[in-house]
Amino acid sequence: MEKIRQLLASYKTTIVLLLVYAFLMALATFIEKEMTTEAAKVMIYYSPVFFFLQFLLVVNFILTFIDHRFIKRRRWALTVIHFAFVVILAGALTTHVFGKEGTMHIREGETNNVMVMHTSKGVFKEELPFTLELTKFRLIRYPGSMSPSSYESDLRIHIDGEVREARVYMNNVLDLKGYRFFQASYDEDEQGTVLSVNKDVAGRNITYAGYFFLVAGFVLMFVTPNSRLNKLSRQLNELRRSAKLTVVFLLIAFSAAAQDFTSQAIFQAVQRNAVPVEHAAEFGQLPVQFAGRIIPMNTFSAELLRKIHKDNKIGKLNSDQFLLGILTMPKMWMQVPFIANSNEEVAKMFQLPEQHFAYAQVFDPKGNYKLLARVNEAYHKPESQRNEFDKDIIKLDEKINILFLLLNHKLVALFPKADAPNDTWYAPGDDLSGIPEEDSLFISRSLPLYLSEVNRSLESGDWQQPNTILDSIAAFQQKADQAGHINPKKIRTEIRYNKQNIFSKTRTGYFALGLLLLMTAFLRLFKEAMWTNILSKVLVWGIFLVFLYHVYGMAMRWYISGYAPWSNSYETMVYVAWATILAGLIFGRKSDLTLATATIFGGIILFVSGLNWMEPQITTLVPVLKSPWLMFHVAVTVAAYGFFGISLLLGLSNLLILSVAKKETAMLHVRELSIINNMSLLVGLALMTIGTFLGGIWANESWGRYWSWDPKETWALITVVVYSVVTHIHLVRKLNNDWFFNLASVMAFASVLMTFWGVNYLLSGLHSYGENEGVSEVFVYLYAILFGVIVLALVSYRGYKKFKSQGPTSNFY
C-alpha cells in the first residue's frame, strides 16, 4: 500500500498522467472529425477511463502537495495553482452530474414552459416553474448585407403571478430561478426563436471559484520571492556575473516571384491610359457600402484587386487606378490576363493560361460561359464531398461573377436611400423602381456621366469636370445618409491606414534591426568596445520605435473596425507578432540574443501574414464575437503564443550551440539561455492557462456552457498540459538536463501550431474557419521543419554527451 501511495505522489506519475491526458484529448478531436461529437464524448470525454484519469490527477496533486510540504516550504504560488485545478475539476464533475442543459423553441405570439434535453440516453423534457411568451423576434443585419449583426427575442415572462418583460440576445443572458436563457438560433422565416437553457448554479460557482484561485496563483508566481520564476531570475543574475552569451542562430531567407505582364501589348495600352494617381485618389475617397460596412472606395478597390488578382497592384497601377480603368475601359480590360488561377487542371480543361487569364477567355466565340457545367456540378455536391478541383472552380466562378456585376454597374453601392430596408445603399445598375424619380435619375446617370468625363479628361488632361461630378455624388451621399452611417473621420483614417501599409513596413524594420542586433551581439563576443555597446543600445531603441509603430497600426485598425483587432486569422498573426516582440523586449533586458531572435521571428510572422492566401480586409463581426470577453480571452491567449515563440527560438539556439560549440564554456551560455527559456515558458503558460479559462467564461456567458469539448478549446487545454509537462520535467532527475529541456521546449511548440492553425484547417467545430487558399503549402514547410528539428536533436545530443563526459553539467535545481 505504501508503494502505491509513493507511486501516486511521484512527479514521474504526474508527467505520465498529464501526457496520457493530453493524448486522449487529442485522440478525441480526431474521433470527432471522423465520426461524430457524440462518439468522441462516449468513447473519450465521458468514458469511465477518462473520469478515472482525472481522479488520479486530483489524487496526485493532493499527495504531491502533502509529501513535498508546499506550505512548510512557503510555495504559495504552487499551492494555490494546484488547489485551483482541483477546484476546477470538482466544478466540472458537479456540472456533469447535476447540471442540466437543453433548448426551448417559441414562435411569435406563443408560450412555452418546457425545456427539451438531448442526452446520450435519449430525449427528456422538464417543465419549468414559469412560462415564456415570445412577443417579437428580430434579426438585425449589417447595413446593405445579409450577414446578421444581432438576433434578439422580446419575451414576456409569466412567473409567480407576475408578468415581466425581458430581451435576450447574444451575450445578453436571462436569469430566472437558477435557469439561464441564451439566444441560440431562430426559425428560417424569422418568426420564431430557439433559446438555449442551462441550470448549473453549483457547478458554475465552483468552477468560477477555481478560475479565481488560478489567477491568484499565477499572480503569486510573479510576486512571491520563493516562486520558481523569481528563483530562475536570481539564478540568471548570478550566472551573468561569470559568463557572456554566445550568439548562434540560423537565418531563413525568403524569396518570391511575380509574373510580369508588361510584355503584353494590351496591358501596355491600359497602363498608358491609366487615370492619374491624383484623381484616382479623389475617387478613392468616396464612401461605398460593401459587406455590411461603409468603407472608402480605396478599401473597396483594394479588396477587389486582392480577391481577383491576388496582389495589391497590377503592374504599375494601384487599386483605385485599376477600378477606374475597368469602369472606364471595360472592353479593353476584358482582354487583360489579370484573373489569378492556382489550379493547373482547371487551366488545361478550359484552355486557359496557367497563372492568370482574361475575363473574355472564359467565354467561347458564341458567348457561352465555359465553366458553367462544371460550376453547377461542383455546387450540387455537398460541401464535405467537394474535392480541390470543385473548390477552385467555385472560387474562379466567384471572381467571374464579381467582374460581371462590376461591369454592369451592380457592385459599386454608392448611393444611400433614406428609408431603404436595412439601410441598403444602391448601385447605378440596381432596380431603382422604389426610389423617387429625381433620386433614381441621379443614381442611374451620375456614375456613367462621371466615367464618360473621365475618358474625355484622359485625352484633354483637364480633370475639373470629373472632380465636380465627384463632389456632387459626395453631396448626394451626405444628404441621403439620414441613418448617419458615413463617418468622414473614419473614412480618412481608413484611407491613411491603407496607404501607410504599416505592417509591411514594420516587418521590414524588424528584419533589418533584428539582423543588425544579431551581428552586433556576435561582434561583442570577440571584442567588447564602446562603439558596439552604443550600437547595440541604438538598435534596441530602434526596435522599440518600430514596435510603437506596430502598436499604432493595431490602434488604427481597432478604431476603424470598432472592435479589438484579433478576430480573424490575419489580425491574430499581426497580434502574435506584437506579442512576440513584447516578450523579446521584456527578456531582452537580460540578453541581446533573446531580443534579436524575437525581432526576427516577429518579422517572419508578419511575412506570413502578408502572404497572398491571408485575408487582411477588415470585416464585420458575427454576433457571438460582440462581447468584451473576446478582447480579454483572445488577447491573453494569443499573447502566450509570443512567449512560447521566444522559447522555441531559444531552444533552437541552445541545440545549435550544443551541435557546433567546441569549448566547455558553451555550457554556461546554454545555461543562461535555458534559464531565460524557462522563464518565458512560465509566463507563456500562465497567460495560456488564464486565457483558456477566460474563454470558458466567455462561452458560459454566450452559450450557457463553459466547456463543450470543442476541438479548438480542447487543443488549447492540450497546449496547457504539454507546457505544464515541459515546465515540470526538471522534477524528474533523469530528465533534468539542458539538452532535454530545450528539445522539449521546441517540440512543445507543435501543440501551439495545432491549436492556432491545425484545428482551423484539419478539424471541425465552433472555431473552425475553413481552409484558406494555399494554406496546404504551409504544412509542407512544417513537415520539412520537423525533419530538420529531428536531425538537429540527434546532432546536439552528441554534443551534449561530449560535454557531459568532460564533467558535470548544470541543471535546474
N, C-alpha and C positions, 0 to 999 in steps of 0.2 A: 504493500500500500504506500509506503514511504517513497519507493522508487517511482510509482505512478505520479505522486504529488510532485516530486522533483522534476519529473518529465514535463508535467503540466506547467510548472513555474519556470521552465527553461527559456532563455532567449532564443535558442535554436528552434524550440517549438513555436515561438512567436513568429519567426521568419517563415517556417514551413506552413503554418496555418494561414498567414497572410498571402503567401504565394498560391496556395490551393484556393483560397477565397477569390483571388484575382482571376485565376484560371477558370473557375466555374462560372464567374460572371461573364468573362469573355466568351466562353463556350455558349452561354445562354443567348448572347446577342446574335450569334450566327445561327443558332437553332431557330430564333425568332424570324430571321430572314428566310431561311429555307422552309420553315413550317408556318407556325403562327405565334402570335404573342401568348395566347393561352397555353400552347405547347411548351414554350420557354418557362412559363410560370409553373406549370405542373411538373416538368422534368427537373427544373433547377430552383428557381426563386422560392417556391412554396413547398419544396420537397423536404422530407424529414432529414435528409443528409445535410442540406443547406442550413436548416434550423439548428441541427446539432453542431455544425461547424461554427456558427455564430455563438452558440452556447459555450463551446470550447474556448473561443476567443475571449469571452467575458471572464470565464474561469481563469484563463491565462493572465489577463490583465490584473485581476484581483490578487492572484497568488504572487505574481511578479511584484506588485505593489507592496505586499506584506513581506516577502522574503528579502527584498532588496532595500527595505526600510526607507522608502522615499521620504516619509515625513521626518524621520530622525535625521536624515541627511539633508533636510530642507530643500528637497527637489520639488518645489511648489508648482512650477510650470508643468512638469511631467505628471504630477499628481492630479492636477485639475484637468489636463488634457485627456488622460486615460479615464478619469471618472466621467468626463463628458461623453466619451464614446460608449461607456456602459449605460449611461442615461439615455442616449440616443437610441441604442439597440433596444432598451427597455420600452421606450416610446413606440418604436416600430412594432414590437411584439404586442403592445397594448392596442395599437391601431388594427393590427391583423386579427386579433381575437375579438375585440369589442366594437371596432369601428364599423360603420355602415356607409355604403356608397351606392347611389342609384340615380335615376333620372325621373323627370316629370314633364309630360307633354301637355300643353294647354293651347287651345285655339282661342282666337279673339272672341270675347263675349261669353266664354265658357269657364267653368270652375273645375278644380281638381284638388283632391286631398290624399292621393295615393302615390307613393314612391315605388318605382319598379327597380328591383335589384337583379342584375345578371351575374351569376357566380358559376364556378365550375360544376356545382351540384345542381344547377337549374335556375329557373326564374322565380323570384319571390316578390311579393307585394306587401307593403306595410302602410297602414292607414295613419296619417299624420294628425296631430291634435289641433289642426287648424285647416282652413281652406284658402286656396289662392284662386283669384279670378284675374284673367288677362283682359285688361281694358284696351290696350293698344300695343302693337309691336311695330317697331321702326327699324328699317335697315338704312343707315346713313352711309352714303357713298362719297368718295372723294370727288370734288367738282369736275364734271365732264368725264367721269370714269365709271366703270362698273366695279371697281375694286372697293370692298367695304371699308369704311373708316371706323364704323361702330355699329353694333346692333343692340337694341335696348327693348326691355319689356316693362311696360307700365302695369303694375299689379295692384289689385285691391285685396287686402288681407282680412279675412273673417276669423277673428281669434278672441276667445273668452268673452263673447257677446259684444265685441267692439269691431269696428271697421277702420282699417288703416290704409294709407296709400304708400307705395314704395316703388322704386325703379331699380331694376337690375340690369347691369351691362358689364362688359368685360372689364375686369379689375375693380368692379364695384359690387360687393357681396351683400346679400341679405341674411341677417342672423335672426332666427326665431326658435326659441326654446331648445337650444342646442343643435338645431339643424341649420345648415348653411346652404344658400342657394346661389348658383353661379350661372351666368349666361353661357350656354354651351353651343347651341345651334338654333336653327329655325327652319320652318317649312318652306318649300320651294316657292309657294305662292305668297310668301311673306305675310301670312295671316295667322301664323302660329309660332310658338316658341318651344324650345327644348331647354329645360333647366337641369343642371347637374346638382344633385342633392348629396350632402355629406353630413354625417353625425359622428364626431370623433373628438369630443371635448377633452377627455382624459388623455388620449394618445397625443393630441396636438399640444396640450400644455406640457406634458412630459418631454416631448421631442423639442419644443422650443426652449425649455429649460436646459436641455442638453446642448443646444446651439449656443445659448448664453454662456454656459461653462466653457465651451470650446473656445469661443472668442476670448474669454477671460484668461484661459490657459495660454493662448498664444501671446496675449499682451504681457503676461508674466514672463514668457520666454525672452522678451525683449528687455524687460526692466529689472528682473531679479539677478543679482550678481552670480548666483550659483547655477544659472541656467547653462545649457550646453552652448548656446550661441555666444554668450559672454565669455565662457571658458575658451572657446575657439578664438575669440577676438584677442584674449590675453596671450594665448599661445602664439598667435601671429605676431604680436608686438615683440614678444621675446625672441622669436626666430629672426625677425628682421634686423635685430641688432647684430646678428652674426652671419648673415648671408645676403647676397644680392640675387636678383632674379635673372634667370637665363631666358632669352627670348627665342622661342622656336614656334613657328606656325606655318601652315600651308595656305597659300593664297590660291583662290579659284578665279579663273578668268572666264568671262562670258563673252560670247560674240553672237551677233545676229546679222542676218542678211535680209535685204529687202529688194523686191523686184523693181526695176526701173522701166517706166513706160515712155520715157522721153523720145525713144526711137520711133514711136508710132506717130504718123502724120496727124491722125485725128486728135490725138491727145495734145500734140503741139498746138493745134488750132484752138482748142478750148483754153489752153494756157495763155495763148496770145490774146484771146478775147475775154480774159478774166476781168471781173469787176474790180476796181482799185480797192486796196485794203482799207483805205479810209472810209469809203462809202459802205463797204461790206460791214465795217464795224458799226456804222449808224444803223444799218438794217438789223444787226445782231442785238441791238438794244431793245427792240420791240418785245413786249411781253407776249407769250403764247401759252395756251393751255395744252398740257401733254401729260398723260399717265397720272392724272389726279393732282398735278402741281401747276402753278403759274410760274413759268420759267422764262428767262430771256431767250430770244431766238438763237443767240450764240450757244447756249447749252443744248437747245433742240438740234441745231445743225451738227454739233459735236457728237451727240449721241447717235444721230442718224449715220454719220460717217463711220463711227466705230462699229456700228451694227452691220453695215453693208460692206465696208471696205477693210475693217479690222485695223484701222490706223487713224491717227489724229490729223493727218494731212494726206492729200492726194497730189503727188508731185510737189509743186511749189504753192499750191492753193491751200489756204486754211479752210476750216469747215464752213464759215459764212460765205466765202467765195464759191465753194463747192455747191452749196444750196442755191445761191442766186444763179449760178451757172446752169444748173439743171432746170430751174424755173424759167429762165430767160431763153435758153437754147436747148429745149428738150430733144429735138430731133438729132442734134449733133451729139449730145451726151448719151443718147441711146446706143451709139456706136462705140463708146469708150469702154474698154475692158477694166472695170473697177469693182465688180461684184466678186467678193472673196469666196473661194471654194476650196475646201480641205479634203474632199473625197475624190480620189482618182477614179473609182468605179463610176461615180456619177458623171465625171468628165468624159470618160470613154463611152458610156452608154448613150449620152446625148450629144456627142461630138463637140464638146466644149473645151476651151483651154484649161489646163490643169489647175492653175492658181487663181486667175482672175478672168472673168468673161463679161461680155457686154449684155445689156438688157435685151437688145434686138436678137441676140444669139439664142434665146430660149423660145423663139417663135419660128415656125417653119415658113417657107415662102407664101403659104396661104393664110398666114396669121394665126395658126393653131398653136396653142401652148404645149410645148414638147413634154413638159414634166407632169401634165395633168393626170394621166392614168396612174403613174407610179405614186404621185402625191395622194390621190384618192385611196389607193391600195394601202399606203402607209397609215393614213388616218383611220381606216376601217379596222386596223389591228388594235387590240388592247395595248395600252401603253407599256405594260410589262413584257409584251411579246415583240416589241419593235427592236430590230437589230440596228447596227451602226448605220447601214445604208438608209434605213427608214428615217432615223433621227436626222441625218444630214440633209436628206431631200426635203424634209419638213422645214428645216432651218432655211434652206435655199428658197423654198416657196414663200416663206415669211418675208424674206428680203425682196423678192419679186413683187409681192403684194404691197409692201411699203412703198416701193418705187411707183407702182401703178396708182396708188392713192395720191402720192405726191404729184405725179404728172397730171392728174386730173383735178388738182387743187382741192383735195378732200382731206388732206392730212394736217395742213397748217391751220389750226384753230386759233385765229387771230381776234375774233370779234365776240365780245360778251353780249348777252341779251338780258335785260333787267329781270324778267320773270321766267327765264328758261328753267325747265325742270332740272334739278340737281346742279344749278348754276353752270349749265353747259355752255361752252363757247362754240362758235361756228366757224367753219372754213368756207371759202367762196363757193366750192363745189357741192356743199351740203344742200339738203332740202330746206329751203327758206320760206316755205308756204305759210308758216305760222307767225312770221315776222312782219311788222308794219312795212308798207311798200317803200317808204323813204329809206328805212334802215336796210331792207333787203337789197335795194338797188346799190347802196353804198358798199355793202358786204360783197355782192357779186361782181361789182365793177372796179372797186378801188385797187385790188391786187393785180388784175390783168392790166389796168391802166398804168400802175406803177412799173410792172415788168416791161411794158411797151416803152415807157420813158427811159428805163434803164438801157434798153437796146439802142435808143437814139443817143443817149449820153455816151455809150461806148464808142460811137462814131464821132460825136462832136467834142467830147471831153468836158462838157458843161453839165454839172450834176445838180444844178439848182432845182430843176423841176422834180426829179426823184426825191430830193430831200423834202420838198414842200409836201409831196404826197405822203411821205413817211410821217411828217408832222400831223397831217390830217387824220391818218389812221390812229396815231397815238392819242389824239384829242378825242376821237370817237371811242376808243377803249376806255379812257378815263371817265367819260360821260356815261357810258353804258354799264360800267362796273359798279353798280349800286350795292353789290354784296361786299365790296371793299377787298377783293382778292389781290389787286395789284398793289404791291409794296415797292415803290421806286427805290428805296434804300436797299432792300434785299436784292432787287434786280441788279443794281450797280455792284453790290458786293459779290454776287454770283459771277458777274462778268469779270470782275477783278480776280476772283478765285480761279476762273478758267484760264485767264491769260497768264497768271503768275506761275502756273504749273509747279506748285510748291513742293510736292513730294518727289518729283523728278529732280529738282534742284537739291533737295535735302539728301536724296540718295547719292548724288554726285559728291556733295560735301562730305558725307560720311565715308565714302570710299577713299577720297583723296586724303582727308585728315587722318583716318584710321591707318592707312598705309604709311603715311609720314611718321605718325607716332610710333608705329611698329618698328620702323627703321631707326628712329631716334633712340628708342629703348635698346635696340641692338647695339648701337654705337656706344651707348653709355656703359655697356658691359665691359668693353675693352679700354675705354678711356673716359674717365669722369672729368668733364670740362664744364666751364661756366656756360659756354655757348650752347651745349647740348641740354643743360638744365633749363636755360632760358627758353630754348626752342620747344622743349617738352611742355613747359607751362603755357607757352603761346598756343600750341596745338590743343592742349586741354581746353583752354578758353575758347578756341575756335570751334571745337566740338560742342561746347556748351552753347555757343551762339547759334549754331546750326540746329541744335536741339530746341532752342527757344523758337526758331523759325518753324520747326516741325509742330510745336505746340500752337503757334499762330495759325498754321494751316488747318489743324484739327478744330481750333476755335471757330474759324471762318465757316467750316463745313457744318459745325454744330449750329451756328447762327442761321445759316441758310436753310437747313433741313428742319430745325426746330426740335431736334432730338439728339441724344448723345451719339457721336459718330463711331459706333461699333456695333451696328445692327446687321451687317452683311459681310460676305467673305472679304471684299476689298477693304472695307473700313476696319475690319478686325486685323487684317495684315498690317495696315498702317499703325494701328494701335499696338500690336505686338512689337513692331519696330521701335515705337516710342518707349514701351516698357523695357525693351532690351537695352536701349541706350541709358534709360534711367538707372537700371541695375548696374550698368557699367560705370556710370558716374558715381554711384554710391560706393561700389567696391574699388573703383579706380583710384580712390584716395590712397589705397594701400598698394596698388600695383598698376603700373603703366600698361603692362601686357593685358590685364583684365579690361581696361577701358579701350585699348586698341582693338582687341578681338571683338568686344561688344559692338564697337562702332562699325567695324567691317561687317559683322553679322547683321546689324541693323540695316546697312546698305543692301545686303543680299536680300533681306526680307522685302524691302521696298522695291528692289529689282523684280522680285517675283510678283509683287502686287501690280506692277506696271506691264506684265505680260498681256498679250492680246486676249487670252481667254478669261481674264479677270474683267469684272464689270464695275467700273468706277462711278457710274452715274448715281446721283442722289435720288432715292426712291421714297415712296410713301410707306408708312409703317402699317402692318396688319394690326387689327385691333388688340390682340393679346400683348403686343410689344409696347403698347401705350401705357407703360407702367414705370414708376420710379425704380422699381426693383430691377428693370432691365439695366439701368445705368450702374447700380451697385453690383449686381451679380456678374455681368459681363466684364465690367471694369476690373474687379478684383481677380476674377478667374484668369482673364487674358494677361493681366499684369504678371501672374505667376509664370506664364509661358516665357516671359522675358528673362526671369531669373533662372528657369530651367535651361533656357538657351545659353546663358552665361556658363552654367555648369557643364553643358555639353562641350562648349569650346575649351574650357579649362581642362576638362577630362581628356579631350583630344590632344591638347598641348602637352599634358603630362605623359600621355602614351608616346607621343613623338619624342619627347626628351628621353624617355627610357629606351627608345629604339635607337637613337643616334648618339647619345652622350657617351663620352669616354672616361670622364673623371668622376670620382666618388662624390665630389661637391654637387653633382647633378641632383642627388637625392635631397639635398637641402632645398634646392629650387622646386623640386617636385613636392616636397613637404609644404612649402609656402603656398604654392598654387592649390594644393589639396585642401588646406585649411580654408582658403577663400572659396573654393568649390563647395565645401561642406556648409559654410555659412550661407552661400547663395541658395543651396538646396533647402536649408531650413526656412529661409524667408519665402522661397517659392512654395514649399509645402504648406506653410501657414496660410499664404494667400489662396492657394488652390483649395485647401480644405474649407476655409471660410467662404470662398466664392461658391463652391459646390453646394454648401448648405444654405447660402443665401438664395441660390436657385431653387432650393426646396421650399423656402418661404414664399418666393415668387409664385411657384407652381401652386402652392396651397391657397394663395390669395387670388389666383386666376382660375384654377380648375377644381379646387377643393381637395387636392391630394398633394402632399409634399414629396411623395416619391412614387413613381409609376413604373420604374424599371424600363424607361425609355432608353434606347441604345446610347444616346448622347450622354445622359446623366449617369448611366451605368459605366460608360468608359471614363467619365470624369472621376467617378469613385475608384475605378481601377487605377487611374493615374495617381490618386491619393495613396492607394495601397502600395503601388510599386515604389513610389518615392519614400514612403514610410519604411519599406524594406531597405532601400539604399541608405537612408539616414540611421538605420539601426544595425547594419551589418558589422559595425565596429564592436558591437557587444558580443559577437561570436569570435572567439580568439583566433581560430584558424583562418578566418576571413578578414581579420583586422590588419590589412596592409594597403599601401598606397596604390599598388597596381590594380588590385581587385576593386577597390573603391572607385577609382577613376573610370575603369571599364564599366562598372555598374552605372555610374552617372551618365555615361554615353549611351549605353543600351536602354536605359530607362526612358530616354527621350522618344523612343519608339511609341510609348504609350501616349505621349503628348501629340505626336503626329497622327496617331489613330483617333484620338479624341477630337483634334482640330480638323483633320482632313478626312481620315478614313471613314468615320461614321457617316459623314455627309454624302460620300460617293460610293461606299461599299455596302452600307446597311440601310435600313429604313427606320422611320419613326418621326416623332413630332419635330425634331431638329434637323431632319434630312432636307437639304436644299436642292437636290437634283444635281446631276453631273454637268459641269461646265464643259464647253467645247475645248478640247485639247488637254483636259486635266489628266488623261491617261498617261501622257508623256511624263508627268511628274513622278508617277510610280516607277517608271523605268529608271529614272535617276536615283530614286530611293533604293531600289534593289542594288544598283551599282555602288551606292554609298555603303550599304550594308556589307557587301563583299569587301570593300576597302577597309571597313572597321574591323572585320574578322581578321584580315591579313595583318592590320596594324596591331591587333590584340596579341596575335601569335608572336610577332617580331618583338613587341615591347615586353612580353613575358620573358623572352630570352634575356633581354637587357636587365630586367628586374632580377632574375635569378643570378645573373653575373654580379650585380651589386650586392645582393643578399649574401652570396658566398664570400664576399670580401669583408663582411662584418654585419652587425645588427642594423636593421633598417628601422625607420621611425614608424610609429603607429598613432592611433587616435586616442590612446589612453593618456 
